[in-house]
Amino acid sequence: MIKRFLFAVLLPILAYTQTPSGGNVDNGKKLYLKYGCYECHGYAGQGGAGARLAPKVLPAAALIAYVRHPAGAMPPYTSKVASDADLTDIRAFLASLPAAPSLKDVPLLNQ
């Protein structure tokens, strides 16, 4: 309980105090599939059983911190499973995904 509370308080602080680093988009896409992230978060990070991850992506430091010590049903990914560089590449992939079109821009929905 305290751990979740502290994490909920610290995560936003990390998100605003750390700047995201680059990352390799192509490698990030491969790793996103390899680690099975799509199974809960969808192929485009749109969410499903897991949270929506894209197009608004957490800064790299915040994403890494959360993946290492997640809340809820997500299993933790230690540095033995996914390195910080791997997670930075996954973040780069997620950040490269375009936002979904606005509802007004979908012709079928405007008939």
N, C-alpha and C positions, 0 to 999 in steps of 0.2 A: 504494500500500500504506500509506504513512504517512498520506496524506490520509484514507483510510478508517478507520484506527486513531484518528486525532485526532477525526474526526467521531463515531465510536462512543463516544469518551470525552466529547466536548463536548455531544452531543445530550441525554443524561440530565441534565447540569448545567443546560442551558437549560430543560429541561422542568420543573425544580423551582425555578428562580430567576425565571422570567417568569410573570406572570399572564396568562391569556388575556383578550383584549378581546371586546367584544360580537359584532358582526357581524349581518348580515341573513340570516335563515334562507331566506326565499323567493328572494332574489337568489343565495344560495349554492347552492341546488338548481339554478337555471338555469345558473350557471357550471359546476357539477359536470358537467352534461350537455354544455354548450357546449365545454368543454375536453376532453371524452372521458374523464374520470376513471373513469366507470362501465365502460369497456371492459376495464379490468384489475382494478378494485377492486369491481365489482358495483354495481348500482343502489342498494343499501342499505349500501354500504361494507363488505360482508361478506367481501370478498376473492375471489380467483380466481387469475388470472395474477399479480396484484399482491397486496400485503399487505392484511389486514383493517384497515379504518380506523375502524370504528364498532362498538360504541357508546363504547368507551374511546378518546377522541380526544386526541392530543398537544396541549399548550398551543399557542396561536397562534404564538408566537415559534419554538418547536421545529419546528412543521409548516412554517412559512415557510422556515426554515433548511434543512430536509431537501429541500423541493421545489426550492429553488435549487441544491442540490448533492447530488443523490441518489446512492445506491449501487446497484449492480446494473443492471438493464436499463431502469429508469425514465429517461426523458429529462428533462433539467433544464428548468424553467420559469423563465426570466429575468423580471425586472420589466417588460421590454418586452412579454412575453406575458401575464403575470398579475401584477397589482399586489398589494402587501401587503394592501390592502383587499379585493381579490377573494379572496385566499386566506383571509383572516379570515372572510369570508362563507361560503366553502366549509366552513371549520372549524365555523362555527355550524350549518350544515345537517347536517353529520355528527354533531355533538353532540346535535342534536334527534332523531335516529333512535332509536327504542326498542330495547332489548336483545331478542334472540330469546327466546322462551319457554323455560323449563326443560323438559328432556325429560319430566319427570314430569307436566308440564302439557299435553302433547300426547296427547289421548285415543287416537289410532290407535296410538301407540307403547306404550301401556299395556294392550293387549289380550292 
